[in-house]
Amino acid sequence: MHRRDTALAVLVALIWGTNFVAIRTGLDSVPPLLFLAVRFVVVCIPAVFFVRRPNVPWRDLALIGLFTSLGQFALMYLALHLGMPPGLSSLVLQAQVLFTVVIAAVWLRERPSTAQRLGVALGGAGLLTIAAGRGLSAPLLPLVVLVLAAVSWAVGNVLTRRAGSVTPGAGLAVTVWSGLVVPLPALALSFAFEGPAAIGAALGHVQWPAVVSTAYTAYLSSLVGYGIWNTLLSRHPVARVTPFAMLVPVFGMAAAAVAFGERPSALELAGGVVLLAGVAVAVLRRGGATSGMPGDGSAVVAVDVDPAAGTPDEPADLVQLAPGAASSPPR
């Protein structure tokens, strides 16, 4: 990759990493489920009028949106609202890669490679270490909710895989059109669990941090970041681009340290290192190629890692591709 494209890849990782800080800032004045509904309204409108619907059946789009957008982000926003640190969240959410491998093996009968099995084992050990570290200083409920968000994202990944290959450039369309299922259910859940009074107070006294946070997560993180990433994947092999997503937790934890003074414990940091090592082992292999599922012949199954942030509207897709083809990037 040229220096300019390398810089762009790092920039996207920076945007997606700091996305967790932006979300946490917005949650200070807006209830999580209401914030989710507003975010996806901004993501989808007016983009849905300019982005052509992808060649994916409506049922599949709805299911993808249900798990990768509504399920993942509702649980992630709730975890942050309950006190899960944003920097640590950017790291723990990467467990979705490992859950994707396991769910694909069970559901799609895609037998994982030895490296992927090792990666899942390492990642599991990392999660247990983080849980032990959290249990010494804080309630475990926010961590459990965040892990469930990663599971929901992983289910969405497998649904995307089952729906068929997403051609380069179509990932943004899947993001926008599948995101249409989010606003109304999220608003209904907000009314049920957060109450009309909380909704009225948030909408009646809109604060500028919430506005900036919404704009950042919807436009900069989802649309701008995704557009740059998609362009890079159209220019370079998947194996040269996707490893940059491993920088997301690094930027996320650094941003949280600056913005909120977040300092994970030694045990949490150790667990995070082991978790990322597991993700790296599951995704990468010798020679720099992305890890593939055995039994697919010469095809490569690329698992793209994303924050967040993301996504969801920024989910990572598990997509089967012909050799040398570009995968759908993280959203």
C-alpha positions in Angstrom: 0.0 0.0 0.0 1.2 3.5 -0.7 1.8 5.9 2.2 -1.4 7.8 1.4 -3.6 4.7 1.6 -1.8 3.5 4.7 -2.5 6.8 6.3 -6.1 6.5 5.3 -6.4 3.1 6.8 -4.9 4.3 10.1 -7.3 7.3 10.0 -10.3 5.0 9.7 -9.1 2.9 12.6 -8.7 6.2 14.6 -12.3 7.3 13.7 -13.8 3.9 14.7 -11.8 3.7 17.9 -12.8 7.2 19.1 -16.4 6.3 18.1 -16.8 4.6 21.5 -15.9 7.9 23.3 -18.4 9.8 21.1 -21.1 7.3 22.0 -20.4 7.5 25.7 -20.5 11.3 25.5 -23.9 11.3 23.9 -25.3 8.9 26.5 -24.7 11.5 29.2 -27.8 13.4 28.0 -29.8 10.9 25.9 -31.2 7.5 27.1 -29.4 4.6 25.2 -32.4 3.2 23.3 -33.6 6.6 22.2 -30.0 7.6 21.2 -29.9 4.4 19.1 -33.1 5.3 17.3 -32.0 8.8 16.6 -28.6 7.6 15.3 -30.1 5.2 12.8 -32.6 7.8 11.5 -29.6 10.0 10.8 -27.6 7.1 9.2 -30.5 6.0 6.9 -32.0 9.4 6.0 -31.4 10.7 3.5 -28.8 8.0 2.4 -31.5 5.5 1.6 -32.7 7.8 -1.2 -29.3 8.0 -2.8 -27.9 4.5 -2.2 -29.3 1.7 -4.3 -30.8 -1.2 -2.5 -28.4 -4.2 -2.5 -29.2 -7.4 -4.3 -30.2 -9.1 -1.0 -33.8 -10.3 -0.2 -35.8 -8.1 2.1 -36.1 -11.0 4.6 -32.3 -11.3 4.8 -31.8 -7.5 5.1 -34.3 -7.4 8.0 -32.6 -10.3 9.8 -29.1 -8.7 9.3 -30.4 -5.4 10.6 -32.1 -7.1 13.5 -28.9 -8.7 14.8 -26.0 -6.5 13.5 -27.6 -3.2 14.1 -30.5 -3.3 16.5 -29.3 -6.2 18.7 -25.7 -5.3 18.7 -26.0 -1.6 19.3 -28.9 -1.7 21.7 -26.8 -4.0 23.9 -23.6 -2.1 23.4 -25.3 1.3 24.2 -26.9 -0.3 27.3 -23.5 -1.7 28.4 -21.9 1.7 28.1 -24.9 3.3 29.9 -24.5 0.7 32.8 -20.9 1.7 33.2 -18.8 -0.4 30.8 -15.6 1.7 30.1 -15.6 2.8 26.4 -11.9 2.0 25.8 -12.3 -1.5 27.2 -15.5 -1.9 25.2 -13.7 -1.2 22.0 -11.5 -4.2 22.8 -14.0 -6.7 24.2 -16.3 -6.2 21.2 -13.7 -7.7 19.0 -14.7 -11.0 20.4 -17.4 -11.0 17.7 -14.8 -12.4 15.4 -14.3 -15.5 17.6 -18.0 -15.9 18.1 -18.5 -15.7 14.4 -16.1 -18.6 13.8 -18.0 -20.8 16.4 -21.5 -19.9 15.2 -20.5 -20.5 11.6 -19.1 -23.9 12.5 -22.3 -24.9 14.3 -24.9 -23.3 12.0 -23.3 -23.5 8.5 -21.1 -26.6 9.2 -18.0 -24.6 8.2 -15.3 -26.5 10.0 -12.8 -24.1 11.6 -9.1 -24.5 10.9 -6.6 -25.4 13.6 -5.5 -21.7 13.8 -9.1 -20.6 14.3 -9.7 -23.1 17.1 -6.6 -21.9 18.8 -7.7 -18.3 18.3 -11.1 -19.0 19.8 -9.4 -20.7 22.8 -7.0 -17.7 23.3 -9.9 -15.3 22.9 -12.0 -17.2 25.5 -9.1 -17.1 27.9 -8.7 -13.4 27.3 -12.4 -12.8 28.0 -12.3 -14.8 31.2 -9.2 -12.8 32.3 -11.0 -9.5 31.6 -14.0 -10.8 33.6 -11.8 -11.7 36.5 -10.2 -8.2 36.4 -13.6 -6.5 36.2 -15.0 -8.6 39.0 -12.3 -7.3 41.4 -13.4 -3.7 40.9 -16.8 -3.3 39.3 -20.1 -5.2 38.6 -19.9 -7.8 35.8 -23.3 -7.0 34.4 -22.1 -4.4 31.9 -19.4 -6.8 30.6 -22.0 -9.6 30.2 -24.3 -7.2 28.2 -21.4 -6.2 26.0 -20.4 -9.8 25.3 -24.1 -10.4 24.3 -23.7 -7.5 21.9 -20.7 -9.3 20.4 -22.7 -12.5 20.1 -25.6 -10.6 18.3 -23.0 -9.1 15.9 -21.6 -12.6 15.2 -25.1 -13.9 14.4 -25.5 -11.0 12.0 -22.2 -11.9 10.4 -23.3 -15.5 9.8 -26.6 -14.3 8.4 -24.7 -12.1 6.0 -22.6 -15.0 5.0 -25.6 -17.2 4.5 -27.3 -14.5 2.4 -24.4 -14.8 -0.2 -21.5 -12.8 -1.2 -21.6 -9.0 -0.9 -19.9 -7.5 -3.9 -17.3 -4.7 -3.4 -19.1 -1.4 -2.9 -22.4 -3.1 -1.8 -21.5 -3.1 1.9 -22.6 0.5 2.4 -25.9 -0.3 0.8 -26.4 -3.2 3.2 -25.5 -0.9 6.1 -28.1 1.7 5.1 -30.9 -0.6 4.0 -30.6 -3.1 6.8 -30.5 -0.1 9.2 -34.1 0.8 8.3 -35.3 -1.9 10.7 -33.7 -0.1 13.7 -35.5 3.2 14.4 -39.1 2.1 15.1 -38.3 -1.0 17.3 -35.6 1.1 19.2 -38.1 3.9 19.8 -40.7 1.3 20.9 -38.2 -0.2 23.3 -37.3 3.3 24.5 -41.0 4.1 25.3 -41.4 0.7 27.1 -38.2 0.8 29.2 -37.0 4.4 29.4 -40.5 6.0 29.5 -42.1 9.0 27.8 -40.8 11.4 30.5 -37.2 10.5 29.8 -37.8 10.8 26.0 -39.5 14.1 26.3 -36.8 15.5 28.6 -34.0 14.4 26.2 -35.7 15.7 23.0 -37.0 18.9 24.7 -33.6 19.9 26.1 -31.2 18.8 23.4 -27.6 19.4 24.4 -24.7 20.0 22.0 -22.6 17.0 23.1 -25.5 14.8 22.0 -25.7 16.5 18.7 -22.0 16.2 18.1 -22.0 12.6 19.2 -24.9 11.7 16.8 -23.2 13.5 13.9 -19.9 11.8 14.7 -21.3 8.3 15.0 -23.7 8.6 12.0 -21.7 10.6 9.5 -18.0 10.4 10.3 -17.9 6.8 11.7 -20.5 5.1 9.6 -20.5 6.9 6.3 -17.2 8.7 5.9 -15.1 5.9 7.6 -16.9 3.2 5.8 -16.6 5.0 2.4 -12.8 5.3 2.9 -12.5 1.7 4.0 -14.5 0.4 1.0 -12.3 2.4 -1.4 -9.2 0.9 0.1 -10.6 -2.6 -0.3 -11.3 -1.8 -4.0 -7.6 -0.9 -4.5 -5.8 -3.5 -2.4 -6.0 -7.2 -1.4 -8.1 -7.9 1.7 -5.1 -9.2 3.7 -3.4 -5.8 3.3 -6.3 -3.7 4.5 -8.2 -5.6 7.2 -5.3 -6.0 9.7 -5.5 -2.2 10.2 -8.8 -2.8 12.0 -6.8 -4.4 14.8 -5.7 -0.8 15.6 -9.3 0.1 16.6 -9.0 -1.0 20.3 -5.6 0.7 20.5 -7.1 4.1 19.5 -10.3 3.4 21.5 -8.4 2.8 24.7 -6.1 5.7 24.1 -9.0 8.1 23.4 -10.9 6.9 26.5 -7.7 7.5 28.6 -7.5 11.1 27.4 -11.2 11.9 27.5 -12.3 10.1 30.7 -9.0 9.1 32.4 -9.8 5.5 31.8 -7.1 3.2 33.2 -7.8 -0.5 32.8 -6.4 -2.7 35.5 -3.3 -4.9 34.8 -5.5 -8.0 34.7 -7.9 -6.3 32.2 -5.0 -5.2 30.0 -3.5 -8.7 30.1 -6.8 -10.2 29.2 -7.1 -7.7 26.4 -3.7 -8.6 24.9 -4.7 -12.3 25.0 -8.1 -11.6 23.4 -6.5 -9.6 20.6 -3.9 -12.3 20.1 -6.8 -14.8 19.7 -8.4 -12.6 17.1 -5.1 -12.2 15.2 -4.6 -16.0 15.2 -8.1 -16.6 14.0 -8.0 -14.0 11.3 -4.4 -14.0 10.0 -2.1 -16.7 8.8 1.4 -17.0 7.6 2.1 -15.2 4.4 -0.3 -12.3 5.4 -3.4 -13.9 4.0 -6.7 -13.8 5.8 -7.7 -17.0 7.5 -9.9 -19.3 5.5 -12.4 -22.0 6.4 -11.2 -25.5 5.3 -13.3 -27.2 2.7 -13.9 -24.2 0.6 -11.3 -25.1 -2.0 -9.4 -22.0 -3.1 -12.0 -19.6 -1.7 -11.1 -17.3 1.2 -13.4 -16.5 4.1 -12.4 -13.1 5.4 -13.6 -12.0 8.8 -13.4 -8.2 8.9 -13.0 -6.6 12.3 -14.7 -3.4 13.3 -15.4 -1.5 16.5 -18.3 -0.6 16.5 -19.0 0.9 16.5 -19.8 0.0 15.6 -20.6 -1.9 13.2 -23.6 -1.7 12.9 -24.8 0.0 11.2 -21.2 -1.2 11.3 -21.1 -5.0 11.3 -18.2 -7.1 10.2 -19.2 -9.5 7.5 -18.1 -13.1 7.1 -18.1 -13.3 3.3 -16.9 -16.0 1.0 -14.9 -14.6 -1.9 -13.0 -15.7 -4.9 -9.2 -15.5 -4.6 -8.0 -11.9 -4.7 -11.5 -10.4 -4.4 -12.2 -7.7 -1.9 -14.4 -8.5 1.0 -17.1 -6.3 2.5 -15.3 -4.1 5.0 -16.4 -3.4 8.5 -19.1 -0.9 8.9 
